[in-house]
Amino acid sequence: MPFPHPRKNTLALLGACLSSLMFGLEISSVPAILPALAQVLHGGFRDIQWVMNAYTIACTTVLMATGTFADRFGHRRVFVISIALFGITSLLCGLASTMPVLIAGRALQGTSGGAMLICQVAVLSHQFRQGHARVRAFAAWGIIFGIGLGFGPIIGGATAALAGWQWVFLVHAPLALATLAFAIPGVGESRDPHARRLDAWAS
């Protein structure tokens, strides 16, 4: 199988890095706005807990299943779908006017975020097959992911102060569009020819 074109590799890396930035930001920026959410949406302590827990639980729950689906139906396809859904569910969170709607949006956002995360690794592994190129690609991906996690609280607090808490979520809609602009033309499709069907009872 021929190696992907260098330009497509660059676009795929940009798409993977930008999606990892979104994922990292969404984990670490939301805690900075929890007091504002409690005040504006009239949420109690349990509601605030579920704003975080719904995302985390949904994200970790779908990792194994998404890997199986992506192996069978295509890593690029699942990656692109998960990016689009992450942008849509981020809009839902930003437009929420009640705590139950926000918590439901966070669960959906976590589902798409977990799918997006697991596909990033598969995409980079397929796109960068040579040793040095793969090391550089995963290093760049890890650095950007770390920036999202590390600077999320600062970015989240600044965004809420300057534009309102909604934009901590809404900002991911244009970011998702930019990510799709890189991923769609850059990421090559790949599947696992030996992929098995999802065993729901085992998972």
C-alpha positions as CSV (number, residue, x, y, z in Angstrom):
1,M,0.0,0.0,0.0
2,P,1.5,3.4,-1.0
3,F,2.3,6.0,1.6
4,P,-0.1,8.9,1.8
5,H,0.9,12.2,0.0
6,P,2.9,14.6,2.2
7,R,0.3,17.3,1.8
8,K,-2.5,15.0,2.9
9,N,-0.4,13.9,5.9
10,T,0.0,17.6,6.9
11,L,-3.8,18.2,6.6
12,A,-4.5,15.0,8.6
13,L,-2.1,16.0,11.3
14,L,-3.7,19.4,11.6
15,G,-7.1,17.8,11.8
16,A,-6.0,15.4,14.5
17,C,-4.2,18.1,16.5
18,L,-7.1,20.5,16.3
19,S,-9.6,17.8,17.4
20,S,-7.3,16.9,20.3
21,L,-7.2,20.6,21.3
22,M,-11.0,20.7,21.3
23,F,-11.1,17.6,23.4
24,G,-8.5,18.8,25.9
25,L,-10.1,22.2,26.2
26,E,-13.5,20.8,26.9
27,I,-12.2,18.7,29.7
28,S,-10.3,21.4,31.6
29,S,-12.1,24.7,30.7
30,V,-15.6,23.8,31.9
31,P,-14.6,23.6,35.6
32,A,-13.7,27.3,35.4
33,I,-17.3,28.2,34.6
34,L,-19.1,25.9,37.1
35,P,-19.9,28.7,39.5
36,A,-21.4,30.8,36.7
37,L,-23.5,27.8,35.5
38,A,-24.8,27.2,39.0
39,Q,-25.9,30.8,39.3
40,V,-27.3,31.4,35.8
41,L,-29.0,28.0,35.4
42,H,-30.0,27.7,39.0
43,G,-28.2,24.4,39.6
44,G,-27.4,22.7,42.8
45,F,-24.3,20.8,43.8
46,R,-25.5,17.6,42.3
47,D,-26.3,19.3,39.0
48,I,-22.8,20.8,38.9
49,Q,-21.3,17.4,39.5
50,W,-23.3,15.9,36.6
51,V,-22.2,18.6,34.3
52,M,-18.7,17.1,34.6
53,N,-19.7,13.4,35.2
54,A,-22.0,13.2,32.2
55,Y,-19.1,14.1,29.9
56,T,-16.6,11.8,31.5
57,I,-18.8,8.8,31.8
58,A,-20.1,9.1,28.3
59,C,-16.6,9.6,26.9
60,T,-15.0,6.6,28.6
61,T,-18.0,4.3,27.9
62,V,-17.8,4.7,24.1
63,L,-14.1,4.2,23.6
64,M,-14.1,0.4,23.1
65,A,-17.3,0.3,21.1
66,T,-16.1,3.2,18.8
67,G,-12.8,1.4,18.2
68,T,-14.7,-1.7,17.0
69,F,-17.0,0.3,14.8
70,A,-14.2,2.3,13.3
71,D,-12.2,-0.9,12.5
72,R,-15.2,-2.3,10.7
73,F,-16.7,0.8,8.9
74,G,-13.6,3.0,8.5
75,H,-11.6,5.2,10.8
76,R,-11.9,8.3,8.6
77,R,-15.7,7.9,8.4
78,V,-16.1,7.6,12.1
79,F,-13.6,10.4,12.8
80,V,-15.4,12.9,10.5
81,I,-18.8,12.0,11.9
82,S,-17.6,12.4,15.5
83,I,-16.1,15.8,14.8
84,A,-19.3,17.0,13.3
85,L,-21.3,15.6,16.2
86,F,-18.9,17.2,18.7
87,G,-19.6,20.6,17.1
88,I,-23.4,20.1,17.1
89,T,-23.5,18.9,20.7
90,S,-21.3,21.8,21.7
91,L,-23.9,24.1,20.2
92,L,-26.6,22.3,22.3
93,C,-24.6,22.9,25.5
94,G,-24.0,26.5,24.7
95,L,-27.6,27.2,24.0
96,A,-28.9,25.3,27.0
97,S,-31.2,27.2,29.2
98,T,-31.7,24.6,32.0
99,M,-29.5,22.3,33.8
100,P,-31.1,19.1,32.5
101,V,-30.6,20.2,28.9
102,L,-27.0,21.1,29.7
103,I,-26.3,17.8,31.3
104,A,-27.9,15.9,28.4
105,G,-25.9,18.0,26.0
106,R,-22.7,17.2,28.0
107,A,-23.5,13.4,27.8
108,L,-23.9,13.7,24.0
109,Q,-20.8,15.8,23.8
110,G,-18.8,13.3,25.8
111,T,-20.0,10.5,23.5
112,S,-18.8,12.3,20.4
113,G,-15.6,13.4,22.1
114,G,-14.7,9.9,23.1
115,A,-15.2,8.7,19.6
116,M,-13.2,11.6,18.2
117,L,-10.3,10.8,20.6
118,I,-10.0,7.1,19.8
119,C,-10.0,7.8,16.1
120,Q,-7.2,10.3,16.4
121,V,-4.8,7.6,17.3
122,A,-5.9,5.3,14.5
123,V,-5.8,8.1,11.9
124,L,-2.2,9.1,12.9
125,S,-1.1,5.5,12.9
126,H,-2.4,4.9,9.4
127,Q,-1.3,8.2,8.0
128,F,2.3,8.2,9.4
129,R,3.8,4.7,8.9
130,Q,7.5,5.6,8.9
131,G,9.3,5.7,12.2
132,H,10.6,9.3,12.4
133,A,7.5,10.7,10.8
134,R,5.2,8.8,13.2
135,V,7.2,10.0,16.2
136,R,7.0,13.6,15.1
137,A,3.3,13.4,14.4
138,F,2.5,11.8,17.8
139,A,4.7,14.3,19.5
140,A,2.9,17.2,17.9
141,W,-0.4,15.7,18.7
142,G,0.6,15.1,22.3
143,I,1.9,18.7,22.7
144,I,-1.4,20.2,21.4
145,F,-3.4,17.9,23.6
146,G,-1.4,19.0,26.6
147,I,-1.8,22.6,25.7
148,G,-5.6,22.1,25.6
149,L,-5.6,20.4,29.0
150,G,-3.0,22.7,30.6
151,F,-4.4,26.1,29.5
152,G,-8.1,25.1,29.5
153,P,-8.8,26.7,32.9
154,I,-7.2,30.0,31.8
155,I,-8.9,30.0,28.4
156,G,-12.3,29.0,29.9
157,G,-12.2,31.7,32.5
158,A,-11.1,34.4,30.1
159,T,-13.7,33.3,27.6
160,A,-16.5,33.4,30.2
161,A,-15.3,36.8,31.4
162,L,-15.1,38.4,28.0
163,A,-17.9,36.7,26.1
164,G,-20.1,34.7,28.5
165,W,-20.1,31.1,29.7
166,Q,-21.9,30.0,26.6
167,W,-18.9,30.6,24.4
168,V,-16.8,28.0,26.3
169,F,-19.1,25.6,24.5
170,L,-20.0,27.5,21.4
171,V,-16.4,28.1,20.3
172,H,-16.2,24.4,19.4
173,A,-18.7,24.8,16.6
174,P,-16.3,26.9,14.4
175,L,-13.4,24.8,15.6
176,A,-15.1,21.7,14.5
177,L,-15.7,23.2,11.0
178,A,-12.1,24.1,10.7
179,T,-11.1,20.6,11.8
180,L,-13.4,19.1,9.2
181,A,-11.8,21.3,6.6
182,F,-8.5,19.6,7.4
183,A,-9.7,16.1,8.0
184,I,-12.0,15.5,5.0
185,P,-9.4,16.1,2.3
186,G,-6.4,14.9,4.4
187,V,-7.3,11.7,6.2
188,G,-7.2,8.5,4.2
189,E,-9.7,5.8,4.9
190,S,-8.5,2.7,6.7
191,R,-10.1,-0.4,8.2
192,D,-9.1,-3.5,10.0
193,P,-9.7,-6.5,7.7
194,H,-9.9,-8.8,10.7
195,A,-12.3,-6.6,12.7
196,R,-14.9,-8.5,14.7
197,R,-18.5,-7.6,15.4
198,L,-19.2,-5.6,18.6
199,D,-20.0,-7.9,21.5
200,A,-22.3,-5.8,23.6
201,W,-22.5,-8.3,26.4
202,A,-18.7,-8.6,26.6
203,S,-18.2,-4.8,26.5
